[in-house]
Amino acid sequence: MKFLVDRMLGSLSSWLRILGYDTISANSFVGMSNAAEDTFMLELSGLEGRALLTRDAQLNKRANEKYGIPTLLVDDGDVLHQLNQVREQYSLVFPEQPEAVRCSICNGVLHIAVISEVLRSRELAKLRAKGVDIEKFIQKHADYYRCDRCGKIFWKGQHWRNILETTRHHLHSGDLARR
């Protein structure tokens, strides 16, 4: 399943990517008026077979009536509830322990990074500037990933453990719909 997500759903697009779904965010579109952006999203959804996720009732209506595009009018601001809406609408099964597959920033595909790439990365340069012992840091984390589109380096640190905790406790509970 592939998605296109409007500007009002930036956190939802990041979470869908983390869960492994090919998700384009309208936040990546630049230099368009709102009307032009809406038309572009409708055309792109149709062309690439992407379900459109939106908080915009008019865009949702236009997608359904004029373009026949599968859409979901997302009606809640809480990202966990939004994920539940998407899961229910499209009968998705979210992995309890997602793999690092997609870049949460740009939707690029993640590949195993070699240590020389990691050492040259902006991310490690920032850690060096903060006084982090890079040798210990490298030894602490087993796997590193590089986005094929934006080049960002990822590793499974505390942020990843928090993601796993959220998926285990919130995205697999039967009472999520009542949250």
MDAnalysis code that builds the backbone (N, CA, C; Angstrom):
import MDAnalysis as mda
import numpy as np

u = mda.Universe.empty(537, n_residues=179, atom_resindex=np.repeat(np.arange(179), 3), trajectory=True)
u.add_TopologyAttr("name", ["N", "CA", "C"] * 179)
u.add_TopologyAttr("resid", np.arange(1, 180))
u.add_TopologyAttr("resname", ["MET", "LYS", "PHE", "LEU", "VAL", "ASP", "ARG", "MET", "LEU", "GLY", "SER", "LEU", "SER", "SER", "TRP", "LEU", "ARG", "ILE", "LEU", "GLY", "TYR", "ASP", "THR", "ILE", "SER", "ALA", "ASN", "SER", "PHE", "VAL", "GLY", "MET", "SER", "ASN", "ALA", "ALA", "GLU", "ASP", "THR", "PHE", "MET", "LEU", "GLU", "LEU", "SER", "GLY", "LEU", "GLU", "GLY", "ARG", "ALA", "LEU", "LEU", "THR", "ARG", "ASP", "ALA", "GLN", "LEU", "ASN", "LYS", "ARG", "ALA", "ASN", "GLU", "LYS", "TYR", "GLY", "ILE", "PRO", "THR", "LEU", "LEU", "VAL", "ASP", "ASP", "GLY", "ASP", "VAL", "LEU", "HIS", "GLN", "LEU", "ASN", "GLN", "VAL", "ARG", "GLU", "GLN", "TYR", "SER", "LEU", "VAL", "PHE", "PRO", "GLU", "GLN", "PRO", "GLU", "ALA", "VAL", "ARG", "CYS", "SER", "ILE", "CYS", "ASN", "GLY", "VAL", "LEU", "HIS", "ILE", "ALA", "VAL", "ILE", "SER", "GLU", "VAL", "LEU", "ARG", "SER", "ARG", "GLU", "LEU", "ALA", "LYS", "LEU", "ARG", "ALA", "LYS", "GLY", "VAL", "ASP", "ILE", "GLU", "LYS", "PHE", "ILE", "GLN", "LYS", "HIS", "ALA", "ASP", "TYR", "TYR", "ARG", "CYS", "ASP", "ARG", "CYS", "GLY", "LYS", "ILE", "PHE", "TRP", "LYS", "GLY", "GLN", "HIS", "TRP", "ARG", "ASN", "ILE", "LEU", "GLU", "THR", "THR", "ARG", "HIS", "HIS", "LEU", "HIS", "SER", "GLY", "ASP", "LEU", "ALA", "ARG", "ARG"])
u.atoms.positions = np.array([
    [0.853, -1.181, 0.000],
    [0.000, 0.000, 0.000],
    [0.891, 1.233, 0.000],
    [0.572, 2.184, -0.869],
    [1.317, 3.437, -0.952],
    [0.380, 4.587, -0.612],
    [0.952, 5.620, 0.010],
    [0.143, 6.745, 0.466],
    [0.698, 8.074, -0.016],
    [-0.207, 9.062, -0.090],
    [0.156, 10.463, -0.256],
    [-0.572, 11.199, 0.860],
    [0.161, 11.971, 1.639],
    [-0.366, 12.579, 2.860],
    [-0.301, 14.100, 2.744],
    [-1.393, 14.775, 3.114],
    [-1.394, 16.234, 2.998],
    [-0.537, 16.899, 4.079],
    [-0.348, 18.195, 3.949],
    [0.545, 18.948, 4.843],
    [0.147, 18.888, 6.311],
    [-1.121, 18.690, 6.575],
    [-1.602, 18.709, 7.955],
    [-1.304, 17.410, 8.697],
    [-0.687, 16.445, 8.006],
    [-0.464, 15.121, 8.588],
    [1.009, 14.714, 8.549],
    [1.898, 15.653, 8.858],
    [3.336, 15.388, 8.798],
    [3.795, 14.262, 9.714],
    [3.297, 14.224, 10.938],
    [3.689, 13.154, 11.867],
    [3.185, 11.800, 11.390],
    [1.996, 11.781, 10.824],
    [1.443, 10.534, 10.294],
    [2.320, 10.002, 9.164],
    [2.789, 10.887, 8.294],
    [3.638, 10.422, 7.187],
    [4.935, 9.821, 7.722],
    [5.530, 10.441, 8.741],
    [6.761, 9.891, 9.332],
    [6.520, 8.516, 9.929],
    [5.419, 8.352, 10.657],
    [5.118, 7.070, 11.274],
    [4.844, 5.988, 10.234],
    [4.121, 6.326, 9.173],
    [3.868, 5.338, 8.128],
    [5.176, 4.884, 7.492],
    [6.105, 5.813, 7.302],
    [7.423, 5.456, 6.757],
    [8.173, 4.544, 7.719],
    [8.146, 4.879, 8.996],
    [8.818, 4.059, 10.008],
    [8.249, 2.645, 9.994],
    [6.952, 2.532, 9.746],
    [6.296, 1.226, 9.702],
    [6.492, 0.519, 8.360],
    [7.235, 1.167, 7.443],
    [7.622, 0.523, 6.193],
    [6.802, 0.880, 4.974],
    [5.872, 1.818, 5.093],
    [5.002, 2.168, 3.973],
    [5.572, 3.317, 3.138],
    [5.511, 3.150, 1.833],
    [5.930, 4.170, 0.874],
    [4.945, 5.327, 0.995],
    [5.405, 6.445, 1.574],
    [4.516, 7.556, 1.904],
    [5.126, 8.890, 1.474],
    [4.477, 9.529, 0.524],
    [4.902, 10.861, 0.091],
    [4.127, 11.887, 0.899],
    [4.821, 12.906, 1.368],
    [4.187, 13.983, 2.120],
    [4.131, 15.238, 1.258],
    [2.998, 15.921, 1.303],
    [2.871, 17.192, 0.585],
    [3.851, 18.226, 1.135],
    [4.399, 17.989, 2.315],
    [5.406, 18.905, 2.864],
    [6.662, 18.951, 2.005],
    [6.830, 17.971, 1.129],
    [8.003, 17.968, 0.245],
    [7.765, 18.765, -1.034],
    [6.545, 19.223, -1.272],
    [6.240, 20.019, -2.461],
    [6.541, 21.487, -2.157],
    [7.182, 22.158, -3.091],
    [7.511, 23.573, -2.881],
    [7.038, 24.418, -4.059],
    [6.746, 25.671, -3.771],
    [6.453, 26.644, -4.809],
    [5.102, 26.510, -5.479],
    [4.136, 25.904, -4.806],
    [2.800, 25.774, -5.388],
    [1.777, 26.490, -4.520],
    [0.763, 27.019, -5.175],
    [-0.368, 27.561, -4.423],
    [-1.136, 26.380, -3.837],
    [-2.021, 26.658, -2.896],
    [-2.820, 25.574, -2.299],
    [-3.636, 24.831, -3.352],
    [-4.256, 25.583, -4.270],
    [-5.083, 24.960, -5.305],
    [-4.227, 24.080, -6.221],
    [-3.064, 24.597, -6.622],
    [-2.174, 23.824, -7.497],
    [-1.658, 22.586, -6.771],
    [-1.355, 22.723, -5.499],
    [-0.875, 21.583, -4.718],
    [-1.952, 20.502, -4.605],
    [-3.188, 20.913, -4.353],
    [-4.290, 19.950, -4.267],
    [-4.445, 19.187, -5.580],
    [-4.417, 19.904, -6.693],
    [-4.546, 19.265, -8.003],
    [-3.377, 18.317, -8.252],
    [-2.176, 18.745, -7.906],
    [-0.997, 17.894, -8.073],
    [-1.122, 16.627, -7.240],
    [-1.601, 16.749, -5.987],
    [-1.763, 15.580, -5.123],
    [-2.779, 14.605, -5.726],
    [-3.854, 15.125, -6.266],
    [-4.873, 14.269, -6.872],
    [-4.314, 13.544, -8.092],
    [-3.578, 14.270, -8.924],
    [-3.001, 13.663, -10.121],
    [-1.946, 12.622, -9.762],
    [-1.088, 12.948, -8.803],
    [-0.036, 12.024, -8.377],
    [-0.631, 10.768, -7.732],
    [-1.650, 10.947, -6.911],
    [-2.316, 9.791, -6.287],
    [-2.854, 8.852, -7.348],
    [-3.528, 9.418, -8.335],
    [-4.086, 8.597, -9.407],
    [-3.017, 7.925, -10.243],
    [-1.987, 8.670, -10.578],
    [-0.910, 8.170, -11.435],
    [-0.131, 7.030, -10.769],
    [0.162, 7.181, -9.478],
    [0.994, 6.208, -8.765],
    [0.194, 5.209, -7.929],
    [-1.128, 5.296, -7.983],
    [-1.948, 4.369, -7.199],
    [-1.781, 4.539, -5.707],
    [-1.710, 5.777, -5.264],
    [-1.527, 6.082, -3.847],
    [-2.868, 6.458, -3.211],
    [-3.135, 5.929, -2.036],
    [-4.292, 6.370, -1.267],
    [-3.967, 7.749, -0.709],
    [-4.925, 8.644, -0.764],
    [-4.747, 10.011, -0.278],
    [-5.275, 10.113, 1.144],
    [-4.425, 10.558, 2.055],
    [-4.802, 10.781, 3.446],
    [-4.829, 12.277, 3.675],
    [-5.968, 12.798, 4.126],
    [-6.113, 14.244, 4.252],
    [-6.982, 14.618, 5.446],
    [-6.803, 15.845, 5.910],
    [-7.693, 16.424, 6.919],
    [-8.632, 17.427, 6.256],
    [-8.486, 17.627, 4.955],
    [-9.233, 18.620, 4.183],
    [-10.491, 17.979, 3.577],
    [-11.655, 18.330, 4.101],
    [-12.918, 17.727, 3.651],
    [-13.185, 18.019, 2.171],
    [-12.862, 19.224, 1.715],
    [-13.092, 19.564, 0.300],
    [-12.193, 18.740, -0.618],
    [-10.941, 18.576, -0.245],
    [-10.015, 17.769, -1.042],
    [-10.472, 16.313, -1.063],
    [-10.921, 15.819, 0.072],
    [-11.430, 14.448, 0.161],
    [-12.621, 14.253, -0.784],
    [-13.547, 15.195, -0.768],
    [-14.743, 15.118, -1.620],
    [-14.350, 15.151, -3.100],
    [-13.450, 16.058, -3.441],
    [-12.987, 16.184, -4.826],
    [-12.289, 14.903, -5.297],
    [-11.470, 14.317, -4.426],
    [-10.748, 13.086, -4.761],
    [-11.725, 11.951, -5.053],
    [-12.752, 11.851, -4.237],
    [-13.748, 10.783, -4.404],
    [-14.648, 11.012, -5.614],
    [-15.206, 12.217, -5.720],
    [-16.221, 12.480, -6.742],
    [-15.641, 12.680, -8.143],
    [-14.574, 13.439, -8.236],
    [-14.046, 13.790, -9.560],
    [-12.970, 12.827, -10.044],
    [-12.149, 12.314, -9.116],
    [-10.990, 11.508, -9.506],
    [-11.125, 10.020, -9.178],
    [-12.066, 9.667, -8.318],
    [-12.228, 8.261, -7.942],
    [-11.022, 7.680, -7.216],
    [-10.334, 8.515, -6.474],
    [-9.124, 8.105, -5.758],
    [-9.504, 7.607, -4.361],
    [-8.912, 6.502, -3.926],
    [-9.175, 6.062, -2.544],
    [-8.616, 7.086, -1.562],
    [-9.474, 7.548, -0.673],
    [-9.053, 8.566, 0.290],
    [-9.552, 8.218, 1.681],
    [-8.899, 8.823, 2.637],
    [-9.349, 8.741, 4.018],
    [-9.331, 10.151, 4.573],
    [-10.480, 10.606, 5.041],
    [-10.570, 11.890, 5.721],
    [-10.204, 11.635, 7.176],
    [-9.010, 12.037, 7.536],
    [-8.482, 11.793, 8.882],
    [-9.063, 12.853, 9.807],
    [-9.733, 12.412, 10.868],
    [-10.527, 13.351, 11.659],
    [-9.984, 13.633, 13.049],
    [-8.786, 13.183, 13.354],
    [-8.273, 13.365, 14.703],
    [-6.823, 13.803, 14.661],
    [-6.414, 14.702, 15.561],
    [-5.058, 15.217, 15.568],
    [-4.017, 14.318, 16.217],
    [-4.431, 13.323, 17.001],
    [-3.491, 12.438, 17.680],
    [-2.958, 11.400, 16.693],
    [-1.630, 11.325, 16.548],
    [-1.034, 10.460, 15.529],
    [-1.329, 8.977, 15.760],
    [-1.430, 8.541, 16.985],
    [-1.748, 7.133, 17.234],
    [-3.170, 6.819, 16.787],
    [-4.081, 7.732, 17.030],
    [-5.451, 7.545, 16.549],
    [-5.481, 7.581, 15.019],
    [-4.715, 8.485, 14.422],
    [-4.637, 8.562, 12.963],
    [-4.134, 7.241, 12.380],
    [-3.089, 6.684, 12.977],
    [-2.566, 5.402, 12.505],
    [-3.627, 4.305, 12.603],
    [-4.393, 4.333, 13.664],
    [-5.464, 3.358, 13.821],
    [-6.522, 3.538, 12.728],
    [-6.854, 4.780, 12.401],
    [-7.815, 5.038, 11.324],
    [-7.313, 4.473, 9.994],
    [-6.048, 4.711, 9.693],
    [-5.458, 4.221, 8.445],
    [-5.462, 2.695, 8.442],
    [-5.064, 2.101, 9.554],
    [-5.026, 0.645, 9.661],
    [-6.415, 0.041, 9.416],
    [-7.412, 0.613, 10.038],
    [-8.774, 0.093, 9.870],
    [-9.294, 0.296, 8.451],
    [-9.083, 1.473, 7.887],
    [-9.588, 1.792, 6.551],
    [-9.000, 0.870, 5.481],
    [-7.699, 0.572, 5.602],
    [-7.004, -0.176, 4.550],
    [-6.611, -1.596, 4.978],
    [-7.148, -2.056, 6.118],
    [-6.879, -3.406, 6.625],
    [-5.378, -3.707, 6.684],
    [-4.636, -2.779, 7.240],
    [-3.188, -2.942, 7.346],
    [-2.835, -3.738, 8.593],
    [-1.701, -4.386, 8.527],
    [-1.140, -5.061, 9.698],
    [0.197, -4.384, 9.976],
    [0.261, -3.649, 11.069],
    [1.500, -2.968, 11.421],
    [2.442, -3.950, 12.102],
    [3.720, -3.926, 11.722],
    [4.681, -4.832, 12.364],
    [4.904, -4.437, 13.821],
    [4.965, -5.424, 14.687],
    [5.220, -5.136, 16.096],
    [6.649, -4.633, 16.293],
    [7.560, -5.140, 15.473],
    [8.945, -4.682, 15.513],
    [9.349, -4.274, 14.100],
    [9.058, -3.014, 13.743],
    [9.361, -2.585, 12.375],
    [10.850, -2.646, 12.071],
    [11.162, -2.900, 10.815],
    [12.547, -2.885, 10.340],
    [12.847, -1.490, 9.803],
    [14.108, -1.142, 9.766],
    [14.514, 0.137, 9.189],
    [14.506, -0.027, 7.668],
    [13.433, 0.448, 7.025],
    [13.250, 0.260, 5.592],
    [13.195, 1.593, 4.848],
    [12.474, 2.568, 5.415],
    [12.257, 3.854, 4.757],
    [12.763, 4.997, 5.619],
    [13.266, 6.015, 4.963],
    [13.692, 7.229, 5.656],
    [12.453, 7.963, 6.160],
    [12.423, 8.250, 7.442],
    [11.274, 8.952, 8.026],
    [11.231, 10.413, 7.590],
    [12.327, 10.929, 7.038],
    [12.400, 12.322, 6.613],
    [11.923, 12.506, 5.173],
    [12.445, 11.681, 4.244],
    [12.194, 11.930, 2.818],
    [11.544, 10.768, 2.072],
    [11.327, 9.630, 2.721],
    [10.713, 8.454, 2.113],
    [11.674, 7.648, 1.250],
    [12.960, 7.986, 1.258],
    [13.933, 7.195, 0.524],
    [14.062, 5.809, 1.132],
    [14.753, 4.930, 0.433],
    [14.965, 3.567, 0.917],
    [16.258, 3.529, 1.728],
    [16.215, 2.860, 2.870],
    [17.399, 2.731, 3.723],
    [18.190, 1.485, 3.333],
    [19.517, 1.655, 3.315],
    [20.441, 0.556, 3.030],
    [21.452, 0.490, 4.164],
    [22.016, -0.673, 4.379],
    [23.071, -0.807, 5.382],
    [24.209, 0.139, 4.995],
    [24.670, 0.916, 5.952],
    [25.766, 1.864, 5.709],
    [27.087, 1.233, 6.143],
    [28.106, 1.477, 5.361],
    [29.442, 1.018, 5.756],
    [30.013, 2.028, 6.741],
    [30.905, 1.571, 7.563],
    [31.415, 2.405, 8.656],
    [32.073, 3.690, 8.160],
    [32.721, 3.651, 6.988],
    [33.360, 4.871, 6.461],
    [32.305, 5.936, 6.155],
    [31.125, 5.538, 5.670],
    [30.023, 6.488, 5.421],
    [29.540, 7.087, 6.730],
    [29.417, 6.234, 7.725],
    [28.939, 6.671, 9.031],
    [29.907, 7.701, 9.618],
    [31.202, 7.404, 9.562],
    [32.206, 8.299, 10.139],
    [32.246, 9.660, 9.437],
    [31.896, 9.701, 8.148],
    [31.895, 10.959, 7.390],
    [30.563, 11.708, 7.465],
    [29.599, 11.160, 8.131],
    [28.239, 11.707, 8.096],
    [28.088, 12.990, 8.908],
    [27.093, 13.767, 8.518],
    [26.721, 14.985, 9.262],
    [26.267, 14.628, 10.671],
    [25.580, 13.488, 10.784],
    [25.052, 13.079, 12.082],
    [26.175, 12.846, 13.092],
    [27.234, 12.162, 12.667],
    [28.355, 11.936, 13.582],
    [29.161, 13.213, 13.808],
    [29.219, 14.084, 12.808],
    [29.888, 15.382, 12.988],
    [29.198, 16.176, 14.105],
    [27.877, 16.100, 14.143],
    [27.130, 16.796, 15.198],
    [27.443, 16.198, 16.567],
    [27.554, 14.864, 16.618],
    [27.887, 14.210, 17.884],
    [29.298, 14.569, 18.339],
    [30.242, 14.609, 17.378],
    [31.622, 15.019, 17.708],
    [31.623, 16.413, 18.318],
    [30.846, 17.331, 17.714],
    [30.778, 18.713, 18.191],
    [30.233, 18.792, 19.616],
    [29.438, 17.806, 19.994],
    [28.881, 17.758, 21.349],
    [29.812, 17.064, 22.329],
    [30.964, 16.587, 21.830],
    [31.937, 15.943, 22.699],
    [31.721, 14.454, 22.904],
    [30.889, 13.827, 22.081],
    [30.636, 12.382, 22.197],
    [31.876, 11.610, 21.750],
    [32.234, 10.576, 22.491],
    [33.337, 9.693, 22.124],
    [32.855, 8.820, 20.964],
    [33.279, 9.146, 19.759],
    [32.781, 8.489, 18.545],
    [33.162, 7.010, 18.512],
    [34.347, 6.666, 18.980],
    [34.758, 5.266, 18.975],
    [33.799, 4.419, 19.825],
    [33.476, 4.907, 21.019],
    [32.536, 4.186, 21.879],
    [31.144, 4.152, 21.250],
    [30.765, 5.260, 20.635],
    [29.455, 5.340, 19.993],
    [29.334, 4.296, 18.883],
    [30.350, 4.199, 18.047],
    [30.354, 3.240, 16.934],
    [30.256, 1.807, 17.467],
    [30.974, 1.530, 18.541],
    [30.958, 0.177, 19.114],
    [29.607, -0.151, 19.760],
    [28.931, 0.860, 20.268],
    [27.661, 0.662, 20.976],
    [26.527, 0.247, 20.043],
    [26.536, 0.755, 18.834],
    [25.444, 0.501, 17.890],
    [25.930, -0.431, 16.788],
    [25.192, -1.526, 16.599],
    [25.630, -2.557, 15.652],
    [25.319, -2.207, 14.199],
    [24.139, -1.674, 13.955],
    [23.700, -1.444, 12.580],
    [23.499, 0.034, 12.295],
    [23.968, 0.437, 11.133],
    [23.785, 1.803, 10.660],
    [23.152, 1.732, 9.278],
    [22.296, 2.716, 8.978],
    [21.578, 2.743, 7.711],
    [21.761, 4.106, 7.056],
    [21.801, 4.096, 5.717],
    [21.929, 5.349, 4.959],
    [20.759, 5.439, 3.998],
    [20.136, 6.611, 3.950],
    [19.037, 6.861, 3.027],
    [19.606, 7.064, 1.623],
    [19.029, 6.350, 0.650],
    [19.521, 6.463, -0.724],
    [19.120, 7.785, -1.377],
    [18.221, 8.535, -0.764],
    [17.779, 9.800, -1.350],
    [18.462, 11.012, -0.689],
    [18.354, 11.127, 0.625],
    [18.897, 12.324, 1.296],
    [20.258, 12.078, 1.952],
    [20.686, 10.820, 2.054],
    [21.994, 10.502, 2.610],
    [22.056, 10.468, 4.129],
    [20.962, 10.749, 4.803],
    [20.959, 10.751, 6.270],
    [21.328, 9.364, 6.800],
    [22.085, 9.365, 7.887],
    [22.489, 8.130, 8.557],
    [21.582, 7.899, 9.761],
    [21.118, 6.669, 9.901],
    [20.262, 6.272, 11.025],
    [20.926, 5.110, 11.759],
    [20.587, 4.977, 13.036],
    [21.012, 3.827, 13.829],
    [19.905, 3.557, 14.832],
    [19.932, 2.374, 15.393],
    [18.877, 1.970, 16.319],
    [19.297, 2.297, 17.744],
    [19.122, 3.562, 18.109],
    [19.452, 4.037, 19.446],
    [18.197, 4.193, 20.292],
    [18.215, 5.138, 21.217],
    [17.085, 5.340, 22.131],
    [15.809, 5.718, 21.390],
    [15.931, 6.549, 20.361],
    [14.744, 6.942, 19.594],
    [14.073, 5.700, 18.996],
    [14.880, 4.778, 18.456],
    [14.331, 3.553, 17.880],
    [13.673, 2.690, 18.964],
    [14.290, 2.620, 20.142],
    [13.689, 1.851, 21.234],
    [12.345, 2.449, 21.641],
    [12.239, 3.775, 21.613],
    [10.966, 4.439, 21.911],
    [9.910, 4.092, 20.858],
    [10.321, 4.030, 19.604],
    [9.408, 3.659, 18.520],
    [8.901, 2.238, 18.737],
    [9.808, 1.317, 19.051],
    [9.408, -0.069, 19.296],
    [8.435, -0.164, 20.466],
    [8.709, 0.590, 21.504],
    [7.832, 0.604, 22.678],
    [6.429, 1.095, 22.288],
    [6.376, 2.139, 21.501],
    [5.089, 2.675, 21.046],
    [4.345, 1.665, 20.191],
    [5.039, 1.026, 19.247],
    [4.351, 0.059, 18.386],
    [3.845, -1.133, 19.195],
    [4.633, -1.584, 20.157],
    [4.218, -2.733, 20.968],
    [3.010, -2.418, 21.845],
    [3.033, -1.247, 22.479],
    [2.013, -0.941, 23.482],
    [0.806, -0.165, 22.974],
    [0.952, 0.552, 21.884],
    [-0.147, 1.413, 21.452],
    [-0.744, 1.030, 20.107],
    [0.057, 0.478, 19.212],
    [-0.470, 0.164, 17.884],
    [-1.000, -1.253, 17.787],
    [-0.876, -2.011, 18.860],
    [-1.381, -3.377, 18.847],
    [-2.403, -3.625, 19.932],
    [-2.841, -2.556, 20.599],
    [-3.837, -2.753, 21.647],
    [-5.235, -2.605, 21.065],
    [-6.144, -3.418, 21.532],
    [-7.513, -3.392, 21.035],
    [-8.269, -2.149, 21.447],
    [-7.811, -1.443, 22.482],
    [-8.548, -0.279, 22.952],
    [-8.086, 1.017, 22.312],
    [-7.217, 0.935, 21.321],
    [-6.699, 2.155, 20.706],
    [-7.810, 3.002, 20.104],
    [-8.808, 2.384, 19.540],
    [-9.903, 3.126, 18.900],
    [-10.636, 4.009, 19.901],
    [-10.593, 3.664, 21.169],
    [-11.302, 4.454, 22.193],
    [-10.428, 5.535, 22.784],
    [-9.179, 5.649, 22.351],
    [-8.267, 6.645, 22.928],
    [-8.643, 8.041, 22.520],
])
